[in-house]
Amino acid sequence: MHEYTSTARVWGLSCPGFPEEVSRARRWTRDILRGSPLAEDAELIVSELSANAVLHMASGREQGSFHLAVAISAQVVAVSVTDNGGTATAPKVEHQDQDAEHGRGLGMVSAIAHRVIVHDSEQGHTVTAELYAEALRGGHPC
């Protein structure tokens, strides 16, 4: 294989910051990952991250938006949601009581994903969740 050739495929979707766009992001992810054993987990993660962007960030305000990326390789499915910012702090995993109505989303994402990365910039926040194919086969991801 040539050094500049990648076997990873990447898709992107931009959505207006309306609550109903969360279901579109979920369907879009399901369609891309159709047949993958990681599809259900990725769909749930996209739903949670997209909802967080719309409900808690500037993405849900007038003219707001959020952006979704799905990257697939033989080893990893990575889903990323970028919001429009609007808060002084980046999203973080919080361990809430089971009965809490808010604040459990990223904790759930981190329980499903093998790795969660939060990147903070002046333009917004990007949360990336990685799911490893090797973990499904009982192997140990690198």
MODELLER restraints for C-alpha pairs under 7 A, 6 or more apart:
rsr = mdl.restraints
at = mdl.atoms
rsr.add(forms.Gaussian(group=physical.xy_distance, feature=features.Distance(at['CA:7:A'], at['CA:73:A']), mean=6.18, stdev=0.5))
rsr.add(forms.Gaussian(group=physical.xy_distance, feature=features.Distance(at['CA:8:A'], at['CA:71:A']), mean=6.61, stdev=0.5))
rsr.add(forms.Gaussian(group=physical.xy_distance, feature=features.Distance(at['CA:8:A'], at['CA:72:A']), mean=5.37, stdev=0.5))
rsr.add(forms.Gaussian(group=physical.xy_distance, feature=features.Distance(at['CA:8:A'], at['CA:73:A']), mean=4.36, stdev=0.5))
rsr.add(forms.Gaussian(group=physical.xy_distance, feature=features.Distance(at['CA:9:A'], at['CA:71:A']), mean=5.58, stdev=0.5))
rsr.add(forms.Gaussian(group=physical.xy_distance, feature=features.Distance(at['CA:9:A'], at['CA:72:A']), mean=5.25, stdev=0.5))
rsr.add(forms.Gaussian(group=physical.xy_distance, feature=features.Distance(at['CA:9:A'], at['CA:73:A']), mean=6.56, stdev=0.5))
rsr.add(forms.Gaussian(group=physical.xy_distance, feature=features.Distance(at['CA:10:A'], at['CA:69:A']), mean=6.92, stdev=0.5))
rsr.add(forms.Gaussian(group=physical.xy_distance, feature=features.Distance(at['CA:10:A'], at['CA:70:A']), mean=5.63, stdev=0.5))
rsr.add(forms.Gaussian(group=physical.xy_distance, feature=features.Distance(at['CA:10:A'], at['CA:71:A']), mean=4.26, stdev=0.5))
rsr.add(forms.Gaussian(group=physical.xy_distance, feature=features.Distance(at['CA:10:A'], at['CA:72:A']), mean=6.41, stdev=0.5))
rsr.add(forms.Gaussian(group=physical.xy_distance, feature=features.Distance(at['CA:11:A'], at['CA:69:A']), mean=5.59, stdev=0.5))
rsr.add(forms.Gaussian(group=physical.xy_distance, feature=features.Distance(at['CA:11:A'], at['CA:70:A']), mean=5.25, stdev=0.5))
rsr.add(forms.Gaussian(group=physical.xy_distance, feature=features.Distance(at['CA:11:A'], at['CA:71:A']), mean=6.47, stdev=0.5))
rsr.add(forms.Gaussian(group=physical.xy_distance, feature=features.Distance(at['CA:12:A'], at['CA:68:A']), mean=5.63, stdev=0.5))
rsr.add(forms.Gaussian(group=physical.xy_distance, feature=features.Distance(at['CA:12:A'], at['CA:69:A']), mean=4.39, stdev=0.5))
rsr.add(forms.Gaussian(group=physical.xy_distance, feature=features.Distance(at['CA:12:A'], at['CA:70:A']), mean=6.50, stdev=0.5))
rsr.add(forms.Gaussian(group=physical.xy_distance, feature=features.Distance(at['CA:13:A'], at['CA:67:A']), mean=5.77, stdev=0.5))
rsr.add(forms.Gaussian(group=physical.xy_distance, feature=features.Distance(at['CA:13:A'], at['CA:68:A']), mean=5.11, stdev=0.5))
rsr.add(forms.Gaussian(group=physical.xy_distance, feature=features.Distance(at['CA:13:A'], at['CA:69:A']), mean=6.44, stdev=0.5))
rsr.add(forms.Gaussian(group=physical.xy_distance, feature=features.Distance(at['CA:14:A'], at['CA:66:A']), mean=5.99, stdev=0.5))
rsr.add(forms.Gaussian(group=physical.xy_distance, feature=features.Distance(at['CA:14:A'], at['CA:67:A']), mean=4.40, stdev=0.5))
rsr.add(forms.Gaussian(group=physical.xy_distance, feature=features.Distance(at['CA:14:A'], at['CA:68:A']), mean=6.27, stdev=0.5))
rsr.add(forms.Gaussian(group=physical.xy_distance, feature=features.Distance(at['CA:15:A'], at['CA:21:A']), mean=6.30, stdev=0.5))
rsr.add(forms.Gaussian(group=physical.xy_distance, feature=features.Distance(at['CA:15:A'], at['CA:65:A']), mean=5.50, stdev=0.5))
rsr.add(forms.Gaussian(group=physical.xy_distance, feature=features.Distance(at['CA:15:A'], at['CA:66:A']), mean=5.47, stdev=0.5))
rsr.add(forms.Gaussian(group=physical.xy_distance, feature=features.Distance(at['CA:15:A'], at['CA:67:A']), mean=6.16, stdev=0.5))
rsr.add(forms.Gaussian(group=physical.xy_distance, feature=features.Distance(at['CA:16:A'], at['CA:64:A']), mean=6.10, stdev=0.5))
rsr.add(forms.Gaussian(group=physical.xy_distance, feature=features.Distance(at['CA:16:A'], at['CA:65:A']), mean=4.26, stdev=0.5))
rsr.add(forms.Gaussian(group=physical.xy_distance, feature=features.Distance(at['CA:16:A'], at['CA:66:A']), mean=6.55, stdev=0.5))
rsr.add(forms.Gaussian(group=physical.xy_distance, feature=features.Distance(at['CA:17:A'], at['CA:54:A']), mean=5.49, stdev=0.5))
rsr.add(forms.Gaussian(group=physical.xy_distance, feature=features.Distance(at['CA:17:A'], at['CA:59:A']), mean=5.03, stdev=0.5))
rsr.add(forms.Gaussian(group=physical.xy_distance, feature=features.Distance(at['CA:17:A'], at['CA:60:A']), mean=4.48, stdev=0.5))
rsr.add(forms.Gaussian(group=physical.xy_distance, feature=features.Distance(at['CA:17:A'], at['CA:61:A']), mean=6.81, stdev=0.5))
rsr.add(forms.Gaussian(group=physical.xy_distance, feature=features.Distance(at['CA:17:A'], at['CA:64:A']), mean=4.94, stdev=0.5))
rsr.add(forms.Gaussian(group=physical.xy_distance, feature=features.Distance(at['CA:17:A'], at['CA:65:A']), mean=4.20, stdev=0.5))
rsr.add(forms.Gaussian(group=physical.xy_distance, feature=features.Distance(at['CA:17:A'], at['CA:66:A']), mean=6.16, stdev=0.5))
rsr.add(forms.Gaussian(group=physical.xy_distance, feature=features.Distance(at['CA:18:A'], at['CA:54:A']), mean=6.69, stdev=0.5))
rsr.add(forms.Gaussian(group=physical.xy_distance, feature=features.Distance(at['CA:18:A'], at['CA:60:A']), mean=6.15, stdev=0.5))
rsr.add(forms.Gaussian(group=physical.xy_distance, feature=features.Distance(at['CA:19:A'], at['CA:54:A']), mean=6.38, stdev=0.5))
rsr.add(forms.Gaussian(group=physical.xy_distance, feature=features.Distance(at['CA:22:A'], at['CA:47:A']), mean=5.95, stdev=0.5))
rsr.add(forms.Gaussian(group=physical.xy_distance, feature=features.Distance(at['CA:22:A'], at['CA:50:A']), mean=5.64, stdev=0.5))
rsr.add(forms.Gaussian(group=physical.xy_distance, feature=features.Distance(at['CA:22:A'], at['CA:51:A']), mean=6.01, stdev=0.5))
rsr.add(forms.Gaussian(group=physical.xy_distance, feature=features.Distance(at['CA:25:A'], at['CA:46:A']), mean=6.96, stdev=0.5))
rsr.add(forms.Gaussian(group=physical.xy_distance, feature=features.Distance(at['CA:26:A'], at['CA:43:A']), mean=5.37, stdev=0.5))
rsr.add(forms.Gaussian(group=physical.xy_distance, feature=features.Distance(at['CA:26:A'], at['CA:46:A']), mean=6.07, stdev=0.5))
rsr.add(forms.Gaussian(group=physical.xy_distance, feature=features.Distance(at['CA:26:A'], at['CA:47:A']), mean=5.60, stdev=0.5))
rsr.add(forms.Gaussian(group=physical.xy_distance, feature=features.Distance(at['CA:29:A'], at['CA:43:A']), mean=5.92, stdev=0.5))
rsr.add(forms.Gaussian(group=physical.xy_distance, feature=features.Distance(at['CA:30:A'], at['CA:39:A']), mean=6.08, stdev=0.5))
rsr.add(forms.Gaussian(group=physical.xy_distance, feature=features.Distance(at['CA:30:A'], at['CA:43:A']), mean=6.01, stdev=0.5))
rsr.add(forms.Gaussian(group=physical.xy_distance, feature=features.Distance(at['CA:33:A'], at['CA:39:A']), mean=5.23, stdev=0.5))
rsr.add(forms.Gaussian(group=physical.xy_distance, feature=features.Distance(at['CA:41:A'], at['CA:112:A']), mean=6.83, stdev=0.5))
rsr.add(forms.Gaussian(group=physical.xy_distance, feature=features.Distance(at['CA:42:A'], at['CA:79:A']), mean=6.94, stdev=0.5))
rsr.add(forms.Gaussian(group=physical.xy_distance, feature=features.Distance(at['CA:45:A'], at['CA:109:A']), mean=5.76, stdev=0.5))
rsr.add(forms.Gaussian(group=physical.xy_distance, feature=features.Distance(at['CA:46:A'], at['CA:79:A']), mean=6.92, stdev=0.5))
rsr.add(forms.Gaussian(group=physical.xy_distance, feature=features.Distance(at['CA:48:A'], at['CA:105:A']), mean=6.15, stdev=0.5))
rsr.add(forms.Gaussian(group=physical.xy_distance, feature=features.Distance(at['CA:49:A'], at['CA:81:A']), mean=6.25, stdev=0.5))
rsr.add(forms.Gaussian(group=physical.xy_distance, feature=features.Distance(at['CA:50:A'], at['CA:81:A']), mean=6.48, stdev=0.5))
rsr.add(forms.Gaussian(group=physical.xy_distance, feature=features.Distance(at['CA:53:A'], at['CA:59:A']), mean=5.74, stdev=0.5))
rsr.add(forms.Gaussian(group=physical.xy_distance, feature=features.Distance(at['CA:53:A'], at['CA:60:A']), mean=6.84, stdev=0.5))
rsr.add(forms.Gaussian(group=physical.xy_distance, feature=features.Distance(at['CA:53:A'], at['CA:66:A']), mean=6.66, stdev=0.5))
rsr.add(forms.Gaussian(group=physical.xy_distance, feature=features.Distance(at['CA:53:A'], at['CA:83:A']), mean=5.34, stdev=0.5))
rsr.add(forms.Gaussian(group=physical.xy_distance, feature=features.Distance(at['CA:54:A'], at['CA:60:A']), mean=4.01, stdev=0.5))
rsr.add(forms.Gaussian(group=physical.xy_distance, feature=features.Distance(at['CA:57:A'], at['CA:83:A']), mean=6.73, stdev=0.5))
rsr.add(forms.Gaussian(group=physical.xy_distance, feature=features.Distance(at['CA:57:A'], at['CA:84:A']), mean=6.56, stdev=0.5))
rsr.add(forms.Gaussian(group=physical.xy_distance, feature=features.Distance(at['CA:57:A'], at['CA:85:A']), mean=5.54, stdev=0.5))
rsr.add(forms.Gaussian(group=physical.xy_distance, feature=features.Distance(at['CA:57:A'], at['CA:86:A']), mean=5.28, stdev=0.5))
rsr.add(forms.Gaussian(group=physical.xy_distance, feature=features.Distance(at['CA:57:A'], at['CA:87:A']), mean=6.58, stdev=0.5))
rsr.add(forms.Gaussian(group=physical.xy_distance, feature=features.Distance(at['CA:58:A'], at['CA:64:A']), mean=6.08, stdev=0.5))
rsr.add(forms.Gaussian(group=physical.xy_distance, feature=features.Distance(at['CA:58:A'], at['CA:84:A']), mean=5.23, stdev=0.5))
rsr.add(forms.Gaussian(group=physical.xy_distance, feature=features.Distance(at['CA:58:A'], at['CA:85:A']), mean=5.53, stdev=0.5))
rsr.add(forms.Gaussian(group=physical.xy_distance, feature=features.Distance(at['CA:58:A'], at['CA:86:A']), mean=4.70, stdev=0.5))
rsr.add(forms.Gaussian(group=physical.xy_distance, feature=features.Distance(at['CA:59:A'], at['CA:65:A']), mean=4.58, stdev=0.5))
rsr.add(forms.Gaussian(group=physical.xy_distance, feature=features.Distance(at['CA:59:A'], at['CA:66:A']), mean=5.78, stdev=0.5))
rsr.add(forms.Gaussian(group=physical.xy_distance, feature=features.Distance(at['CA:59:A'], at['CA:83:A']), mean=5.60, stdev=0.5))
rsr.add(forms.Gaussian(group=physical.xy_distance, feature=features.Distance(at['CA:59:A'], at['CA:84:A']), mean=4.94, stdev=0.5))
rsr.add(forms.Gaussian(group=physical.xy_distance, feature=features.Distance(at['CA:64:A'], at['CA:84:A']), mean=6.78, stdev=0.5))
rsr.add(forms.Gaussian(group=physical.xy_distance, feature=features.Distance(at['CA:65:A'], at['CA:83:A']), mean=6.83, stdev=0.5))
rsr.add(forms.Gaussian(group=physical.xy_distance, feature=features.Distance(at['CA:65:A'], at['CA:84:A']), mean=6.66, stdev=0.5))
rsr.add(forms.Gaussian(group=physical.xy_distance, feature=features.Distance(at['CA:66:A'], at['CA:81:A']), mean=6.81, stdev=0.5))
rsr.add(forms.Gaussian(group=physical.xy_distance, feature=features.Distance(at['CA:66:A'], at['CA:82:A']), mean=5.64, stdev=0.5))
rsr.add(forms.Gaussian(group=physical.xy_distance, feature=features.Distance(at['CA:66:A'], at['CA:83:A']), mean=4.74, stdev=0.5))
rsr.add(forms.Gaussian(group=physical.xy_distance, feature=features.Distance(at['CA:66:A'], at['CA:84:A']), mean=6.64, stdev=0.5))
rsr.add(forms.Gaussian(group=physical.xy_distance, feature=features.Distance(at['CA:67:A'], at['CA:81:A']), mean=5.56, stdev=0.5))
rsr.add(forms.Gaussian(group=physical.xy_distance, feature=features.Distance(at['CA:67:A'], at['CA:82:A']), mean=5.09, stdev=0.5))
rsr.add(forms.Gaussian(group=physical.xy_distance, feature=features.Distance(at['CA:67:A'], at['CA:83:A']), mean=6.67, stdev=0.5))
rsr.add(forms.Gaussian(group=physical.xy_distance, feature=features.Distance(at['CA:68:A'], at['CA:80:A']), mean=5.61, stdev=0.5))
rsr.add(forms.Gaussian(group=physical.xy_distance, feature=features.Distance(at['CA:68:A'], at['CA:81:A']), mean=4.60, stdev=0.5))
rsr.add(forms.Gaussian(group=physical.xy_distance, feature=features.Distance(at['CA:68:A'], at['CA:82:A']), mean=6.51, stdev=0.5))
rsr.add(forms.Gaussian(group=physical.xy_distance, feature=features.Distance(at['CA:69:A'], at['CA:79:A']), mean=5.68, stdev=0.5))
rsr.add(forms.Gaussian(group=physical.xy_distance, feature=features.Distance(at['CA:69:A'], at['CA:80:A']), mean=5.12, stdev=0.5))
rsr.add(forms.Gaussian(group=physical.xy_distance, feature=features.Distance(at['CA:69:A'], at['CA:81:A']), mean=6.60, stdev=0.5))
rsr.add(forms.Gaussian(group=physical.xy_distance, feature=features.Distance(at['CA:70:A'], at['CA:78:A']), mean=5.75, stdev=0.5))
rsr.add(forms.Gaussian(group=physical.xy_distance, feature=features.Distance(at['CA:70:A'], at['CA:79:A']), mean=4.59, stdev=0.5))
rsr.add(forms.Gaussian(group=physical.xy_distance, feature=features.Distance(at['CA:70:A'], at['CA:80:A']), mean=6.56, stdev=0.5))
rsr.add(forms.Gaussian(group=physical.xy_distance, feature=features.Distance(at['CA:71:A'], at['CA:77:A']), mean=5.75, stdev=0.5))
rsr.add(forms.Gaussian(group=physical.xy_distance, feature=features.Distance(at['CA:71:A'], at['CA:78:A']), mean=5.13, stdev=0.5))
rsr.add(forms.Gaussian(group=physical.xy_distance, feature=features.Distance(at['CA:71:A'], at['CA:79:A']), mean=6.49, stdev=0.5))
rsr.add(forms.Gaussian(group=physical.xy_distance, feature=features.Distance(at['CA:72:A'], at['CA:78:A']), mean=6.54, stdev=0.5))
rsr.add(forms.Gaussian(group=physical.xy_distance, feature=features.Distance(at['CA:75:A'], at['CA:132:A']), mean=5.84, stdev=0.5))
rsr.add(forms.Gaussian(group=physical.xy_distance, feature=features.Distance(at['CA:75:A'], at['CA:133:A']), mean=5.14, stdev=0.5))
rsr.add(forms.Gaussian(group=physical.xy_distance, feature=features.Distance(at['CA:75:A'], at['CA:134:A']), mean=6.50, stdev=0.5))
rsr.add(forms.Gaussian(group=physical.xy_distance, feature=features.Distance(at['CA:76:A'], at['CA:130:A']), mean=6.52, stdev=0.5))
rsr.add(forms.Gaussian(group=physical.xy_distance, feature=features.Distance(at['CA:76:A'], at['CA:131:A']), mean=5.63, stdev=0.5))
rsr.add(forms.Gaussian(group=physical.xy_distance, feature=features.Distance(at['CA:76:A'], at['CA:132:A']), mean=4.63, stdev=0.5))
rsr.add(forms.Gaussian(group=physical.xy_distance, feature=features.Distance(at['CA:76:A'], at['CA:133:A']), mean=5.76, stdev=0.5))
rsr.add(forms.Gaussian(group=physical.xy_distance, feature=features.Distance(at['CA:77:A'], at['CA:130:A']), mean=5.83, stdev=0.5))
rsr.add(forms.Gaussian(group=physical.xy_distance, feature=features.Distance(at['CA:77:A'], at['CA:131:A']), mean=5.21, stdev=0.5))
rsr.add(forms.Gaussian(group=physical.xy_distance, feature=features.Distance(at['CA:77:A'], at['CA:132:A']), mean=6.57, stdev=0.5))
rsr.add(forms.Gaussian(group=physical.xy_distance, feature=features.Distance(at['CA:78:A'], at['CA:128:A']), mean=6.59, stdev=0.5))
rsr.add(forms.Gaussian(group=physical.xy_distance, feature=features.Distance(at['CA:78:A'], at['CA:129:A']), mean=5.62, stdev=0.5))
rsr.add(forms.Gaussian(group=physical.xy_distance, feature=features.Distance(at['CA:78:A'], at['CA:130:A']), mean=4.36, stdev=0.5))
rsr.add(forms.Gaussian(group=physical.xy_distance, feature=features.Distance(at['CA:78:A'], at['CA:131:A']), mean=6.26, stdev=0.5))
rsr.add(forms.Gaussian(group=physical.xy_distance, feature=features.Distance(at['CA:79:A'], at['CA:128:A']), mean=5.55, stdev=0.5))
rsr.add(forms.Gaussian(group=physical.xy_distance, feature=features.Distance(at['CA:79:A'], at['CA:129:A']), mean=5.45, stdev=0.5))
rsr.add(forms.Gaussian(group=physical.xy_distance, feature=features.Distance(at['CA:79:A'], at['CA:130:A']), mean=6.60, stdev=0.5))
rsr.add(forms.Gaussian(group=physical.xy_distance, feature=features.Distance(at['CA:80:A'], at['CA:126:A']), mean=6.43, stdev=0.5))
rsr.add(forms.Gaussian(group=physical.xy_distance, feature=features.Distance(at['CA:80:A'], at['CA:127:A']), mean=5.46, stdev=0.5))
rsr.add(forms.Gaussian(group=physical.xy_distance, feature=features.Distance(at['CA:80:A'], at['CA:128:A']), mean=4.13, stdev=0.5))
rsr.add(forms.Gaussian(group=physical.xy_distance, feature=features.Distance(at['CA:80:A'], at['CA:129:A']), mean=6.43, stdev=0.5))
rsr.add(forms.Gaussian(group=physical.xy_distance, feature=features.Distance(at['CA:81:A'], at['CA:126:A']), mean=5.51, stdev=0.5))
rsr.add(forms.Gaussian(group=physical.xy_distance, feature=features.Distance(at['CA:81:A'], at['CA:127:A']), mean=5.51, stdev=0.5))
rsr.add(forms.Gaussian(group=physical.xy_distance, feature=features.Distance(at['CA:81:A'], at['CA:128:A']), mean=6.63, stdev=0.5))
rsr.add(forms.Gaussian(group=physical.xy_distance, feature=features.Distance(at['CA:82:A'], at['CA:124:A']), mean=6.67, stdev=0.5))
rsr.add(forms.Gaussian(group=physical.xy_distance, feature=features.Distance(at['CA:82:A'], at['CA:125:A']), mean=5.49, stdev=0.5))
rsr.add(forms.Gaussian(group=physical.xy_distance, feature=features.Distance(at['CA:82:A'], at['CA:126:A']), mean=4.14, stdev=0.5))
rsr.add(forms.Gaussian(group=physical.xy_distance, feature=features.Distance(at['CA:82:A'], at['CA:127:A']), mean=6.53, stdev=0.5))
rsr.add(forms.Gaussian(group=physical.xy_distance, feature=features.Distance(at['CA:83:A'], at['CA:124:A']), mean=5.34, stdev=0.5))
rsr.add(forms.Gaussian(group=physical.xy_distance, feature=features.Distance(at['CA:83:A'], at['CA:125:A']), mean=5.50, stdev=0.5))
rsr.add(forms.Gaussian(group=physical.xy_distance, feature=features.Distance(at['CA:83:A'], at['CA:126:A']), mean=6.54, stdev=0.5))
rsr.add(forms.Gaussian(group=physical.xy_distance, feature=features.Distance(at['CA:84:A'], at['CA:123:A']), mean=6.09, stdev=0.5))
rsr.add(forms.Gaussian(group=physical.xy_distance, feature=features.Distance(at['CA:84:A'], at['CA:124:A']), mean=4.51, stdev=0.5))
rsr.add(forms.Gaussian(group=physical.xy_distance, feature=features.Distance(at['CA:84:A'], at['CA:125:A']), mean=6.98, stdev=0.5))
rsr.add(forms.Gaussian(group=physical.xy_distance, feature=features.Distance(at['CA:85:A'], at['CA:123:A']), mean=6.23, stdev=0.5))
rsr.add(forms.Gaussian(group=physical.xy_distance, feature=features.Distance(at['CA:85:A'], at['CA:124:A']), mean=3.69, stdev=0.5))
rsr.add(forms.Gaussian(group=physical.xy_distance, feature=features.Distance(at['CA:85:A'], at['CA:125:A']), mean=5.77, stdev=0.5))
rsr.add(forms.Gaussian(group=physical.xy_distance, feature=features.Distance(at['CA:90:A'], at['CA:120:A']), mean=5.87, stdev=0.5))
rsr.add(forms.Gaussian(group=physical.xy_distance, feature=features.Distance(at['CA:90:A'], at['CA:125:A']), mean=6.28, stdev=0.5))
rsr.add(forms.Gaussian(group=physical.xy_distance, feature=features.Distance(at['CA:92:A'], at['CA:106:A']), mean=6.76, stdev=0.5))
rsr.add(forms.Gaussian(group=physical.xy_distance, feature=features.Distance(at['CA:93:A'], at['CA:106:A']), mean=4.98, stdev=0.5))
rsr.add(forms.Gaussian(group=physical.xy_distance, feature=features.Distance(at['CA:93:A'], at['CA:107:A']), mean=5.06, stdev=0.5))
rsr.add(forms.Gaussian(group=physical.xy_distance, feature=features.Distance(at['CA:94:A'], at['CA:103:A']), mean=6.25, stdev=0.5))
rsr.add(forms.Gaussian(group=physical.xy_distance, feature=features.Distance(at['CA:94:A'], at['CA:104:A']), mean=6.48, stdev=0.5))
rsr.add(forms.Gaussian(group=physical.xy_distance, feature=features.Distance(at['CA:94:A'], at['CA:107:A']), mean=5.90, stdev=0.5))
rsr.add(forms.Gaussian(group=physical.xy_distance, feature=features.Distance(at['CA:95:A'], at['CA:104:A']), mean=6.60, stdev=0.5))
rsr.add(forms.Gaussian(group=physical.xy_distance, feature=features.Distance(at['CA:95:A'], at['CA:107:A']), mean=6.12, stdev=0.5))
rsr.add(forms.Gaussian(group=physical.xy_distance, feature=features.Distance(at['CA:96:A'], at['CA:103:A']), mean=6.41, stdev=0.5))
rsr.add(forms.Gaussian(group=physical.xy_distance, feature=features.Distance(at['CA:96:A'], at['CA:104:A']), mean=5.80, stdev=0.5))
rsr.add(forms.Gaussian(group=physical.xy_distance, feature=features.Distance(at['CA:110:A'], at['CA:116:A']), mean=6.00, stdev=0.5))
rsr.add(forms.Gaussian(group=physical.xy_distance, feature=features.Distance(at['CA:113:A'], at['CA:129:A']), mean=5.79, stdev=0.5))
rsr.add(forms.Gaussian(group=physical.xy_distance, feature=features.Distance(at['CA:113:A'], at['CA:130:A']), mean=5.67, stdev=0.5))
rsr.add(forms.Gaussian(group=physical.xy_distance, feature=features.Distance(at['CA:113:A'], at['CA:131:A']), mean=5.29, stdev=0.5))
rsr.add(forms.Gaussian(group=physical.xy_distance, feature=features.Distance(at['CA:114:A'], at['CA:130:A']), mean=5.77, stdev=0.5))
rsr.add(forms.Gaussian(group=physical.xy_distance, feature=features.Distance(at['CA:114:A'], at['CA:131:A']), mean=5.38, stdev=0.5))
rsr.add(forms.Gaussian(group=physical.xy_distance, feature=features.Distance(at['CA:114:A'], at['CA:132:A']), mean=6.56, stdev=0.5))
rsr.add(forms.Gaussian(group=physical.xy_distance, feature=features.Distance(at['CA:115:A'], at['CA:129:A']), mean=5.81, stdev=0.5))
rsr.add(forms.Gaussian(group=physical.xy_distance, feature=features.Distance(at['CA:115:A'], at['CA:130:A']), mean=5.22, stdev=0.5))
rsr.add(forms.Gaussian(group=physical.xy_distance, feature=features.Distance(at['CA:116:A'], at['CA:128:A']), mean=5.64, stdev=0.5))
rsr.add(forms.Gaussian(group=physical.xy_distance, feature=features.Distance(at['CA:116:A'], at['CA:129:A']), mean=4.49, stdev=0.5))
rsr.add(forms.Gaussian(group=physical.xy_distance, feature=features.Distance(at['CA:116:A'], at['CA:130:A']), mean=6.40, stdev=0.5))
rsr.add(forms.Gaussian(group=physical.xy_distance, feature=features.Distance(at['CA:117:A'], at['CA:127:A']), mean=5.74, stdev=0.5))
rsr.add(forms.Gaussian(group=physical.xy_distance, feature=features.Distance(at['CA:117:A'], at['CA:128:A']), mean=5.15, stdev=0.5))
rsr.add(forms.Gaussian(group=physical.xy_distance, feature=features.Distance(at['CA:117:A'], at['CA:129:A']), mean=6.51, stdev=0.5))
rsr.add(forms.Gaussian(group=physical.xy_distance, feature=features.Distance(at['CA:118:A'], at['CA:126:A']), mean=5.77, stdev=0.5))
rsr.add(forms.Gaussian(group=physical.xy_distance, feature=features.Distance(at['CA:118:A'], at['CA:127:A']), mean=4.55, stdev=0.5))
rsr.add(forms.Gaussian(group=physical.xy_distance, feature=features.Distance(at['CA:118:A'], at['CA:128:A']), mean=6.46, stdev=0.5))
rsr.add(forms.Gaussian(group=physical.xy_distance, feature=features.Distance(at['CA:119:A'], at['CA:125:A']), mean=5.70, stdev=0.5))
rsr.add(forms.Gaussian(group=physical.xy_distance, feature=features.Distance(at['CA:119:A'], at['CA:126:A']), mean=5.10, stdev=0.5))
rsr.add(forms.Gaussian(group=physical.xy_distance, feature=features.Distance(at['CA:119:A'], at['CA:127:A']), mean=6.39, stdev=0.5))
rsr.add(forms.Gaussian(group=physical.xy_distance, feature=features.Distance(at['CA:120:A'], at['CA:126:A']), mean=6.53, stdev=0.5))
rsr.add(forms.Gaussian(group=physical.xy_distance, feature=features.Distance(at['CA:132:A'], at['CA:141:A']), mean=6.60, stdev=0.5))
rsr.add(forms.Gaussian(group=physical.xy_distance, feature=features.Distance(at['CA:134:A'], at['CA:140:A']), mean=6.26, stdev=0.5))
rsr.add(forms.Gaussian(group=physical.xy_distance, feature=features.Distance(at['CA:134:A'], at['CA:141:A']), mean=5.69, stdev=0.5))
rsr.add(forms.Gaussian(group=physical.xy_distance, feature=features.Distance(at['CA:135:A'], at['CA:141:A']), mean=6.43, stdev=0.5))
